[in-house]
Amino acid sequence: MGDLSRRIDPATPPPPPATVPVRRPFDASLRLLSWGWVLVRHDALLPREITPLLPVWVRWIAHLLHAFTGREARDGRPGQRLGKAFEHLGPVAIKLGQVLATRADIFGVEFARDLGRLKDALEPFPVDQARREIERSLGRPVEALFTDFGAPVAAASLAQAHPAWLADGRKVAVKVLRPGVERRVAQGLDSMRLAARLAVRFVAPARRLEPSAFVETIARALQLELDMRLEAAAASELKDIMDKASGSGGGHMTAPAVIWDGVGKRVLTLEWAPGLAMTDPLAVEQPGLDRNALADNVVQAFLTQALDYGTFHADLHEGNLFCHAPAELTAIDFGIVGRLGPSERRYLAEILWGFLSRDYERIARVHFEAGYVPPEHSVEAFAQALRAVGEPVIGKQASQVSMGRLLGQLFEITALFDMHLRPELILLQKTMVSVEGVARRLNPDHDLWAASQPVVERWIRRELGPQAQVRDALEELRATLKALSRLAQNPPAPQTVIVRETRAPAWLIVCVTLATAASAAALVLSLWPAIV
């Protein structure tokens, strides 16, 4: 397996995203208050169903809020009411709802299913408006590119998708941004920035989570998602990565090809994805579909992209995945792409391998070497804390593990060891949460660790095994020889050192001598009575 004990060369983490000031603090404050009011009106802030479970001192607050609920709160389950509130609040809140919808193991299957409609079942905007957006973005009539243009089949928080057909008969998906969505995203991010600043100032435990850096990372991802030309480039790049993975035996996912003639700032055209969207209840009922293999493929596809290539689809929820028998996956919606440098990829692989091999001391050392844990803490104590988290989970079925309790314990440990949020890992952590949620909704007893092991073990063998050590040694030797060659070709110029003797002025010597004599005389006079 290779030497896993040699020290990782610590790399300087990328700087956190530049903090953007709140553009309109007054408007952002009013918007935050309105968000809270919307949640209260929908009975989604402290739902009546959980009031009996709250601490006594919180219940009176919940009862006070319930007095202000509207007719929106009378019908539906908590997940349905929260979903309606998020739809009302706009794209930024919908993105949060999409993450919550992946965690059926924490919030319950019913709650996750109720929030699941946020993925691709929002209210679409009219076809005529979509056609105008396409013509404005591409600079030509819709008929010049498509022989037929259908009604929307999916409407998400930022855009909606239409089926269309090219002149050569191919079926394609045309993604069109919602009119005015850029303004709504900017307003939502402004309010999120204000909320982050308030959290930093007034909620001390939230500071180590770096809320401002978190908001700026998400803001950057959303801004990239609002330019369809950048999404087209990401789709093309990820398709190349998935094709390479298939050629090397790691093909667990595919991506549709980009139709570049149908790409503009607000329009993206891709080949039609085969199979059914995983949000469709009939998707998992397709004849011959292996749900457990499909769950494995979701996990392994993500890890292959992240570890082997350092570039991964960072929005892998059910609304962005199509499947067909026996266990084939096709990803869509490439607006958010995560990237990891060589150091982060190695940290991720060694941490996962440490859990798989139950080497908690190794996991602890990697955390310290990567700078995740401040150096003043004890490696042994952190390894002991990791063992307390890992041992109850490793090898058990998901149905036997309380993820809510596990995450709570992890949060306590990270707080105990002063671990701060690493902004460059936000998308990785978000995607890992989404991938695990998708896999466990396919198979509630899915073993995430068993699915991860082949990919992680392959990476460890390739990057840390004997051949990798020889390769690294040869690379270091080559770099040394190049440096010596450059030194021989361009030797450093000789430097002449001039030593100058400087003398103090005569007047300074006289003054110092007189001052010393006066001090000595004063000392003798002060001690004279004792001497006599």
DRENDOLUM-860932 format. One record per residue (C-alpha): x, y, z. Coordinates in steps of 0.1 Angstrom, whole numbers, m for minus. Layout:
REC | east | north | up
REC | X | Y | Z
...
***
This chain:
REC | east | north | up
REC | 0 | 0 | 0
REC | 30 | 23 | 4
REC | 43 | 45 | 32
REC | 14 | 64 | 47
REC | 35 | 77 | 76
REC | 57 | 102 | 57
REC | 48 | 137 | 64
REC | 27 | 157 | 41
REC | 43 | 189 | 28
REC | 20 | 215 | 43
REC | 7 | 239 | 17
REC | m5 | 274 | 23
REC | m43 | 273 | 20
REC | m58 | 296 | m6
REC | m68 | 330 | 9
REC | m104 | 333 | 19
REC | m127 | 351 | m6
REC | m126 | 389 | m4
REC | m153 | 402 | 18
REC | m178 | 422 | m1
REC | m195 | 451 | 18
REC | m233 | 451 | 22
REC | m243 | 474 | m6
REC | m276 | 486 | 10
REC | m276 | 479 | 47
REC | m311 | 494 | 53
REC | m327 | 474 | 24
REC | m309 | 443 | 36
REC | m321 | 448 | 71
REC | m357 | 452 | 60
REC | m353 | 421 | 38
REC | m340 | 400 | 67
REC | m370 | 411 | 88
REC | m393 | 402 | 59
REC | m377 | 367 | 56
REC | m383 | 361 | 93
REC | m419 | 373 | 89
REC | m424 | 350 | 59
REC | m412 | 320 | 79
REC | m434 | 330 | 108
REC | m465 | 333 | 86
REC | m458 | 299 | 72
REC | m452 | 285 | 107
REC | m418 | 273 | 94
REC | m395 | 291 | 120
REC | m406 | 271 | 151
REC | m433 | 248 | 137
REC | m462 | 239 | 160
REC | m454 | 202 | 156
REC | m421 | 205 | 174
REC | m432 | 230 | 201
REC | m437 | 202 | 228
REC | m400 | 191 | 222
REC | m385 | 225 | 228
REC | m370 | 236 | 261
REC | m395 | 253 | 285
REC | m380 | 287 | 281
REC | m383 | 285 | 243
REC | m419 | 273 | 242
REC | m434 | 307 | 252
REC | m415 | 323 | 222
REC | m429 | 296 | 199
REC | m465 | 302 | 212
REC | m460 | 340 | 206
REC | m449 | 334 | 171
REC | m478 | 310 | 164
REC | m502 | 339 | 172
REC | m489 | 357 | 141
REC | m492 | 327 | 116
REC | m513 | 332 | 85
REC | m535 | 310 | 65
REC | m504 | 296 | 48
REC | m497 | 278 | 81
REC | m531 | 261 | 84
REC | m525 | 233 | 59
REC | m496 | 210 | 51
REC | m467 | 194 | 69
REC | m437 | 213 | 82
REC | m416 | 204 | 51
REC | m444 | 216 | 28
REC | m448 | 249 | 46
REC | m410 | 255 | 47
REC | m408 | 247 | 9
REC | m435 | 272 | 2
REC | m417 | 298 | 23
REC | m384 | 292 | 5
REC | m402 | 296 | m29
REC | m415 | 329 | m17
REC | m381 | 340 | m5
REC | m363 | 334 | m38
REC | m333 | 316 | m53
REC | m309 | 319 | m24
REC | m333 | 304 | 1
REC | m342 | 277 | m25
REC | m306 | 267 | m27
REC | m306 | 262 | 11
REC | m338 | 241 | 7
REC | m321 | 219 | m19
REC | m294 | 210 | 6
REC | m319 | 202 | 33
REC | m339 | 180 | 10
REC | m310 | 156 | 6
REC | m308 | 148 | 43
REC | m337 | 124 | 48
REC | m316 | 106 | 74
REC | m315 | 137 | 96
REC | m349 | 153 | 90
REC | m369 | 123 | 80
REC | m381 | 109 | 46
REC | m414 | 128 | 47
REC | m398 | 162 | 54
REC | m371 | 156 | 26
REC | m398 | 145 | 1
REC | m418 | 177 | 9
REC | m388 | 198 | 3
REC | m378 | 178 | m28
REC | m401 | 197 | m51
REC | m378 | 227 | m48
REC | m353 | 209 | m71
REC | m372 | 211 | m103
REC | m409 | 216 | m96
REC | m413 | 254 | m93
REC | m437 | 275 | m112
REC | m424 | 280 | m148
REC | m425 | 313 | m166
REC | m444 | 315 | m200
REC | m429 | 299 | m232
REC | m432 | 333 | m251
REC | m410 | 349 | m225
REC | m385 | 321 | m228
REC | m384 | 325 | m266
REC | m377 | 362 | m262
REC | m349 | 355 | m238
REC | m333 | 330 | m263
REC | m336 | 354 | m292
REC | m321 | 383 | m272
REC | m292 | 362 | m260
REC | m284 | 344 | m293
REC | m292 | 372 | m316
REC | m314 | 352 | m339
REC | m349 | 337 | m340
REC | m356 | 304 | m322
REC | m366 | 288 | m355
REC | m331 | 294 | m369
REC | m317 | 269 | m345
REC | m346 | 246 | m335
REC | m372 | 229 | m357
REC | m395 | 226 | m326
REC | m395 | 242 | m292
REC | m416 | 227 | m264
REC | m431 | 238 | m232
REC | m409 | 237 | m200
REC | m404 | 203 | m185
REC | m386 | 215 | m153
REC | m384 | 248 | m136
REC | m357 | 254 | m109
REC | m347 | 284 | m88
REC | m325 | 301 | m115
REC | m337 | 287 | m148
REC | m361 | 263 | m165
REC | m355 | 236 | m192
REC | m374 | 232 | m225
REC | m372 | 202 | m249
REC | m363 | 211 | m285
REC | m352 | 194 | m317
REC | m323 | 203 | m340
REC | m324 | 201 | m378
REC | m306 | 168 | m377
REC | m333 | 153 | m355
REC | m314 | 153 | m322
REC | m334 | 161 | m291
REC | m319 | 187 | m269
REC | m325 | 205 | m236
REC | m326 | 243 | m237
REC | m319 | 260 | m203
REC | m331 | 296 | m200
REC | m325 | 319 | m171
REC | m355 | 333 | m153
REC | m361 | 370 | m162
REC | m348 | 393 | m135
REC | m331 | 365 | m115
REC | m298 | 383 | m113
REC | m314 | 412 | m93
REC | m331 | 388 | m69
REC | m298 | 369 | m63
REC | m279 | 401 | m57
REC | m306 | 412 | m31
REC | m306 | 378 | m14
REC | m268 | 378 | m12
REC | m268 | 413 | 3
REC | m291 | 401 | 31
REC | m270 | 370 | 36
REC | m238 | 392 | 40
REC | m256 | 413 | 66
REC | m268 | 381 | 84
REC | m232 | 368 | 84
REC | m219 | 400 | 99
REC | m245 | 400 | 126
REC | m236 | 363 | 134
REC | m199 | 372 | 137
REC | m207 | 401 | 160
REC | m234 | 387 | 183
REC | m231 | 349 | 181
REC | m196 | 339 | 194
REC | m199 | 301 | 186
REC | m206 | 309 | 149
REC | m174 | 328 | 144
REC | m152 | 297 | 139
REC | m176 | 287 | 110
REC | m164 | 318 | 92
REC | m199 | 329 | 81
REC | m187 | 358 | 59
REC | m162 | 335 | 40
REC | m190 | 309 | 36
REC | m214 | 336 | 21
REC | m187 | 349 | m3
REC | m179 | 314 | m15
REC | m216 | 306 | m22
REC | m220 | 341 | m38
REC | m191 | 334 | m61
REC | m206 | 301 | m71
REC | m240 | 316 | m77
REC | m226 | 344 | m98
REC | m208 | 319 | m120
REC | m241 | 300 | m123
REC | m258 | 330 | m137
REC | m237 | 330 | m169
REC | m247 | 301 | m192
REC | m215 | 304 | m212
REC | m195 | 295 | m181
REC | m218 | 266 | m174
REC | m213 | 254 | m209
REC | m176 | 254 | m204
REC | m180 | 235 | m171
REC | m203 | 210 | m188
REC | m177 | 204 | m215
REC | m149 | 201 | m190
REC | m168 | 176 | m168
REC | m178 | 156 | m198
REC | m142 | 152 | m207
REC | m133 | 142 | m172
REC | m161 | 116 | m171
REC | m151 | 102 | m205
REC | m115 | 99 | m193
REC | m127 | 81 | m161
REC | m147 | 57 | m182
REC | m116 | 49 | m202
REC | m96 | 41 | m171
REC | m123 | 19 | m156
REC | m138 | 45 | m133
REC | m168 | 55 | m154
REC | m197 | 58 | m130
REC | m214 | 89 | m146
REC | m218 | 106 | m179
REC | m227 | 141 | m191
REC | m245 | 153 | m222
REC | m226 | 171 | m250
REC | m228 | 209 | m253
REC | m245 | 223 | m285
REC | m223 | 254 | m288
REC | m245 | 271 | m314
REC | m272 | 273 | m288
REC | m251 | 288 | m260
REC | m254 | 325 | m249
REC | m251 | 344 | m217
REC | m287 | 335 | m206
REC | m292 | 303 | m227
REC | m275 | 268 | m226
REC | m283 | 239 | m250
REC | m273 | 203 | m242
REC | m281 | 170 | m257
REC | m311 | 153 | m241
REC | m301 | 132 | m210
REC | m313 | 96 | m212
REC | m334 | 79 | m186
REC | m356 | 96 | m160
REC | m349 | 123 | m135
REC | m343 | 109 | m100
REC | m369 | 132 | m86
REC | m395 | 112 | m106
REC | m410 | 85 | m84
REC | m410 | 61 | m114
REC | m372 | 65 | m118
REC | m363 | 39 | m92
REC | m390 | 16 | m105
REC | m375 | 12 | m139
REC | m372 | m25 | m149
REC | m338 | m39 | m143
REC | m325 | m9 | m122
REC | m301 | m19 | m94
REC | m307 | 7 | m67
REC | m277 | m4 | m46
REC | m253 | m2 | m76
REC | m268 | 32 | m85
REC | m261 | 44 | m49
REC | m225 | 31 | m52
REC | m221 | 49 | m85
REC | m232 | 82 | m71
REC | m205 | 81 | m44
REC | m178 | 67 | m66
REC | m184 | 91 | m94
REC | m180 | 121 | m70
REC | m149 | 107 | m54
REC | m133 | 99 | m88
REC | m139 | 134 | m100
REC | m126 | 150 | m68
REC | m96 | 128 | m61
REC | m84 | 118 | m95
REC | m90 | 151 | m114
REC | m96 | 178 | m87
REC | m127 | 190 | m105
REC | m162 | 178 | m95
REC | m199 | 185 | m101
REC | m207 | 204 | m69
REC | m245 | 203 | m71
REC | m253 | 165 | m72
REC | m288 | 164 | m59
REC | m316 | 142 | m74
REC | m329 | 171 | m96
REC | m296 | 171 | m115
REC | m293 | 134 | m119
REC | m309 | 111 | m145
REC | m308 | 73 | m143
REC | m316 | 42 | m163
REC | m310 | 5 | m161
REC | m289 | m12 | m150
REC | m272 | 16 | m129
REC | m264 | 43 | m154
REC | m261 | 79 | m143
REC | m262 | 112 | m163
REC | m255 | 145 | m146
REC | m270 | 179 | m157
REC | m268 | 215 | m144
REC | m231 | 223 | m143
REC | m235 | 258 | m128
REC | m215 | 250 | m97
REC | m181 | 233 | m101
REC | m158 | 225 | m72
REC | m120 | 224 | m75
REC | m93 | 210 | m52
REC | m56 | 215 | m54
REC | m31 | 186 | m50
REC | m27 | 192 | m13
REC | m65 | 192 | m6
REC | m69 | 161 | m27
REC | m43 | 143 | m7
REC | m57 | 154 | 26
REC | m92 | 142 | 16
REC | m79 | 108 | 4
REC | m58 | 102 | 36
REC | m86 | 112 | 59
REC | m110 | 89 | 42
REC | m84 | 61 | 41
REC | m78 | 67 | 78
REC | m114 | 61 | 86
REC | m116 | 31 | 63
REC | m85 | 16 | 80
REC | m95 | 29 | 115
REC | m62 | 47 | 118
REC | m74 | 76 | 139
REC | m39 | 88 | 148
REC | m31 | 92 | 111
REC | m63 | 112 | 105
REC | m54 | 134 | 134
REC | m19 | 140 | 121
REC | m33 | 149 | 86
REC | m57 | 174 | 102
REC | m27 | 191 | 120
REC | m4 | 190 | 90
REC | m32 | 205 | 68
REC | m37 | 233 | 93
REC | m73 | 223 | 101
REC | m66 | 221 | 138
REC | m45 | 248 | 156
REC | m10 | 235 | 166
REC | m15 | 242 | 203
REC | m38 | 212 | 206
REC | m28 | 176 | 212
REC | m26 | 152 | 183
REC | m33 | 123 | 206
REC | m63 | 140 | 222
REC | m78 | 148 | 188
REC | m72 | 111 | 177
REC | m91 | 100 | 208
REC | m120 | 123 | 199
REC | m121 | 110 | 163
REC | m122 | 74 | 176
REC | m152 | 83 | 196
REC | m169 | 95 | 164
REC | m157 | 68 | 140
REC | m160 | 35 | 160
REC | m198 | 36 | 164
REC | m203 | 42 | 127
REC | m177 | 22 | 107
REC | m192 | m10 | 93
REC | m227 | m4 | 104
REC | m257 | 0 | 82
REC | m270 | 36 | 77
REC | m303 | 27 | 93
REC | m285 | 19 | 125
REC | m266 | 52 | 126
REC | m282 | 84 | 139
REC | m267 | 110 | 115
REC | m282 | 138 | 136
REC | m264 | 126 | 167
REC | m232 | 120 | 148
REC | m232 | 155 | 133
REC | m239 | 169 | 167
REC | m209 | 151 | 182
REC | m187 | 162 | 153
REC | m197 | 198 | 159
REC | m189 | 195 | 196
REC | m155 | 181 | 187
REC | m146 | 208 | 162
REC | m156 | 234 | 187
REC | m135 | 218 | 214
REC | m104 | 219 | 191
REC | m110 | 254 | 177
REC | m114 | 241 | 141
REC | m124 | 269 | 118
REC | m143 | 265 | 85
REC | m120 | 263 | 55
REC | m136 | 283 | 27
REC | m119 | 264 | 0
REC | m136 | 232 | 12
REC | m172 | 245 | 15
REC | m183 | 231 | m19
REC | m166 | 198 | m12
REC | m184 | 195 | 21
REC | m217 | 206 | 6
REC | m214 | 180 | m22
REC | m204 | 152 | 2
REC | m236 | 159 | 21
REC | m257 | 159 | m11
REC | m241 | 127 | m24
REC | m245 | 108 | 8
REC | m282 | 120 | 10
REC | m289 | 108 | m26
REC | m272 | 74 | m20
REC | m292 | 68 | 12
REC | m325 | 78 | m3
REC | m318 | 51 | m30
REC | m309 | 26 | m3
REC | m315 | 35 | 34
REC | m290 | 8 | 44
REC | m263 | 20 | 20
REC | m227 | 16 | 33
REC | m210 | 48 | 23
REC | m176 | 36 | 35
REC | m177 | 3 | 15
REC | m187 | 23 | m16
REC | m158 | 48 | m11
REC | m131 | 22 | m4
REC | m123 | 11 | m41
REC | m118 | 47 | m53
REC | m98 | 58 | m22
REC | m76 | 26 | m22
REC | m69 | 31 | m59
REC | m58 | 67 | m53
REC | m36 | 57 | m23
REC | m19 | 30 | m43
REC | m13 | 53 | m73
REC | m2 | 84 | m54
REC | 15 | 69 | m22
REC | 26 | 34 | m33
REC | 62 | 23 | m41
REC | 59 | 35 | m77
REC | 47 | 69 | m66
REC | 76 | 72 | m42
REC | 101 | 64 | m70
REC | 83 | 89 | m93
REC | 84 | 116 | m66
REC | 121 | 109 | m59
REC | 129 | 112 | m96
REC | 109 | 144 | m99
REC | 128 | 159 | m69
REC | 161 | 148 | m85
REC | 152 | 163 | m118
REC | 142 | 196 | m101
REC | 175 | 196 | m82
REC | 196 | 190 | m114
REC | 177 | 218 | m132
REC | 184 | 242 | m103
REC | 221 | 232 | m104
REC | 222 | 236 | m142
REC | 208 | 271 | m139
REC | 233 | 280 | m112
REC | 262 | 267 | m133
REC | 250 | 287 | m164
REC | 243 | 319 | m143
REC | 267 | 319 | m113
REC | 261 | 346 | m88
REC | 281 | 377 | m93
REC | 310 | 382 | m68
REC | 302 | 408 | m42
REC | 328 | 432 | m27
REC | 325 | 439 | 10
REC | 339 | 472 | 22
REC | 346 | 476 | 59
REC | 349 | 511 | 71
REC | 363 | 521 | 105
REC | 344 | 549 | 121
REC | 356 | 569 | 151
REC | 335 | 588 | 176
REC | 340 | 626 | 176
REC | 363 | 640 | 203
REC | 337 | 661 | 219
REC | 315 | 631 | 224
REC | 343 | 612 | 241
REC | 350 | 642 | 265
REC | 313 | 645 | 274
REC | 309 | 607 | 281
REC | 341 | 608 | 302
REC | 329 | 638 | 323
REC | 294 | 623 | 328
REC | 309 | 590 | 340
REC | 332 | 608 | 364
REC | 304 | 629 | 378
REC | 282 | 597 | 383
REC | 310 | 580 | 401
REC | 316 | 610 | 424
REC | 279 | 612 | 432
REC | 279 | 575 | 441
REC | 309 | 579 | 464
REC | 294 | 609 | 482
REC | 261 | 591 | 487
REC | 278 | 561 | 502
REC | 304 | 582 | 523
REC | 285 | 582 | 556
REC | 282 | 545 | 555
REC | 318 | 541 | 547
REC | 329 | 564 | 575
***
